[in-house]
Amino acid sequence: MLFVTDAGINIAPDLKQKVEIIKNAVSVARALGVPTPKVAVLAAVETVNPNMPNTLDAAALAKMGQRGQIHDCIIDGPLAMDNAINLEAARHKHITSEVAGDADILLVPDIEAGNILVKTLIFLNKARSCGVITGARVPLIVTSRAESSEAKYYSILLALAMLGQSDPERRGLS
């Protein structure tokens, strides 16, 4: 499984919003049995560049993870897409990281990157997909009009799995 954040809601999240996006993505991964997901904070390059704000956010998020400000996951960034998901690419670029080459969650920098990435995976690579919106009382299912019936079905199952992991108050049972 590969989790991709926000292909359809947050247009250009700031650092604070990215923290919340990570927390939400971690809750989804944990609901599906990934106890300590590895989060790759994506950017165009894997080095911090003051002229590229997403690399600064990525470095800050990685440091926040190291200091325990973001729990239940391992965060690294900035990472380019190749070294986030391919260990050989990470080795070739001399990146030593628990996340590089083995990411569970890809935190995209903005809605455009996320939307393009998800649709590329679905339509060019025939990836099976599903999605939910998190952060509300219950997971919300909002699929693309072009989604297959299978993806819509999987999205319902994902929402149910997340409800099964939440506390009774969040499920509206108290």
N, C-alpha and C positions, 0 to 999 in steps of 0.2 A: 504494500500500500504506500502511496505517496499522497500526502496532504498538501494542498496548495491554498494559501490564504487569499481571500478577498478578490474574487474575480468579478464582483458585481455590486458592491455597496459603497465602500470608502474610497472616494475619488483620489485623494492625495493625503493619506494619513500622516499626521505629525508623530513625533516620538511617543507622546503619551498614548495616542490611539494605537500605535504599533504594539505597545506593551499590552494593551487590552486585546488586540487581535491575537497576539501570541498566547495569552492566557486562554482565550476561547478555543484556539486551535489545539492547544494542549488538552483541553477537556474533551474535545472530539476524539483525539487520538487515544486518550486513556479509556474512553468509553468503548473503543474498538480493540482494547487489549494491548496497547503500547504503553507500558508503565512509565517509562522515562523517555519521551520522544526527543529526538535530536532535531533542533531547529536551525536551518540555514537561512540567514538573513541575506537575501540576494541583492546584488548590485552588478553593475557592468564590469567591475574589476574586483579583485580580491585584496586590494590594498586601500588603506585610508587615504583619501584625497580631499583636501579642504575645499576644492572646487566642485566636488560631487557630494551634495548634502546626504544622499542615501548611504554613502560609505561612512559618514560621521554617525548617522543614526545606527547603522549596523554595529559599529564599534561600541557605541554607548549601550546598545541592547546586549551585546556579548558581555560587556563588563557588568551590567546589571544582573545578568544570569550568574556570573561568577560570584558576585557578592550576595546572592540569595534574594535579590529584590524581585526576581521572577522565579517561581518555584516549579518543581516537578518536571523539569526539562533541562536539556543541555543546549546552550545557544552559542553559535559562532557566526561571525561575519565581520566585515563583508566577505561574501563568497560569490564568485561568478557561477553561473548555472553549471558549467562543465565540472568544476571542482566541488560543487555541492552534491552532485549525484554520481560522479565517476571517480573512483579511487585512483585510477591511473592518471587521470588529469590532475588530481590533487598532488600526487607524488611527483609528476612531471614539473609542477610549479613549486615544488618543495614546501607544500603546505602540510603541516602536522597538526591534526585536529581530530577530536572524537567525532565531529560532525562531518567534516569534509569527506566526500565520497560515500557517505552513509546517512544522508539526511532523511528524516521521516516527514518533516514539515518544511515547506518552502515558503518563507515570508517574502512576498513580492513587494516591491517598493510602492506600487500604486495600482489603481484599477486597470489601467491600460495593459501593464505588464502581466497582471494576473489573468485578465480576460484572454489575451493573446496566447499565453502559455496553456491555459486550460483547453481552449478550442484547438490549439495545435495538437495537444495530446489526444484529444477526442477524434478529430477529423483526419489527421495525418497518421497517427499511430494506432488508431482504433482502441484507445484506452477506454475501459469501462469507468464510468464516473457516477458520482452522486454529489449532492451538496445540500447544506443547510445554512441558515443564518442563525448565528448564536448570539448570546448576550441578552436576549429577552427572557421572559419567564419560562418560555418553552422554545425549543428549536422551531424555526420557521422554514417551511419548504417553499422555495421560489426557484423554479427551474426555468431555463431558457426555452423559448418557444420551439427551438430546433432540437431540444433534447429528445432522446429516444424514450419509448415507454419503459424500457429497462432502467434507464437512468432515473426516471421519475419514481419507479418502484424502489430502487436502491436508496433514493433520497428519503422515502417514507421509512424504510427499514433503519436507516441511519438515525433519523429523528427518534424513532422508537427506542433504539439502543441507547441514545443519549438520555431519554426520559428514564430508562431503567437504571441509569447510573446516578441520577440526581436524587437529592433528598426529597422526602415527602412534601415539604412546603413548596419547593420549586415545581413539583408536579401538580400543584393545586389540590393536594389531597388533605390539607390540614385546615 
